Amino acid sequence: MEIVSVTDSHEMMGRPPLGMKPTTVRLPAETIRRIEALVGNRRIAVFIREAVENELRRREESDT
């Protein structure tokens, strides 16, 4: 699966851009615990990105 995002920064200082824009999402502590139990605490962001992409794809396909 390829995840593509748009970044707001056009400056080329330091590390190359990752093509992602950071955002804050507040989730209940129990939801985070459930995700951690499934994927471990170092893979939470990956899990959330994949879940969002899957849901976007599902909704976009249902609109057509």
Long-range contacts (C-beta under 8 A, 24 or more apart in sequence): 1-50, 1-53, 3-49, 3-50, 3-53
